[in-house]
Amino acid sequence: MARNAEKAMTALARFRQAQLQEGKFKERRPFLASECNELPKAEKWRRQIISEISKKVAQIQNAGLGEFRIRDLNDEINKLLREKRHWEVRIRELRGPDYARFGPRMLDHEGKEVPGNRGYKYFGAARDLPGVRELFETEPAPAQRKTRGVLMKDVDAEYYGYRDEDDGVMLPLEADYEKQAVSEAVQRWRTEKESRLSGEKQEQQEEEEEEKNIYTVQVEEPEEEEQRGEHEGDEDGTTFIAHVPVPSQKEVEEALVRRKKMELLQRYASETLQAQSQTAKTLLGL
């Protein structure tokens, strides 16, 4: 047993083992795409990058990985996407197909285009991270202002109030309110009429009392007054003598009528008309 182990450790055995594994040697992807000068190899590295991207996108869908792991995975995916674009440019330089122009868009597991900000894209649970969710919250679009034509479509007879009576509610209410308004107006008119009539009666009574006080003048003959004065002077020692002639009631009324006519003439008649009237009175001797 020890003999076989010693044989395996000899230099010849190691060289033979290296020759057998030479066909299975895994070639490493170049760090720069410009170092590759063969079109088949460039397409091979591009397919390899796409495979790595798909694996990491499947991993980042798990929200239980933690915030830091999700951020690292999202950064790695974006790094691989940039590297894929470099290989696509190199393939186009090597006269290969233009994958950037005809290739499919980057979609998420729901079939929607992956959102991003300034070229940096967010995948899976990375879109729900703090500070990232706000980037994708779109503000509601402002309400569009209605045009005049749209507003005029709603203008009909009901808009102007022509169908308000069809509901059967407004007409009874209007009738009750009309009756109440009429009764209040009648009551107010009667009250005003009674107060006006009572005021007129009171004024008439006052005028009658004034007329009685003004015109109740007893005109006595001078001889009778002197005789009465002598008798009263004899009894009381005082005498009453009328030094001014007292007008009668008829004379007072005529004087009031003339005064009223003069006031009306002065108010409504012109100066020429007043002069003509005065001339006519002079000629007639009035």
Secondary structure, 3 states (H helix, E strand, C coil): CHHHHHHHCCHHHHHHHHHHCHHHCCCCCCCCHHHCCCHHHHHHHHHHHHHHHHHHHHHCCCHHHCHHHHHHHHHHHHHHHHHHHHHHHHHHHCCCCCHHHHCCCCECCCCCECCEECCEECCHHHHHCCCCHHHHCCCCCCCCCCCHHHHHHCCCCCCCCCCHHHHCCHHHHHHHHHHHHHHHHHHHHHHHHHHHHHHHHHHHHHHHHHHHHHHCCCCCCHHHHHHHHHHHHHHCCCCCCCCCCCCCHHHHHHHHHHHHHHHHHHHHCCHHHHHHHHHHHHHHCC
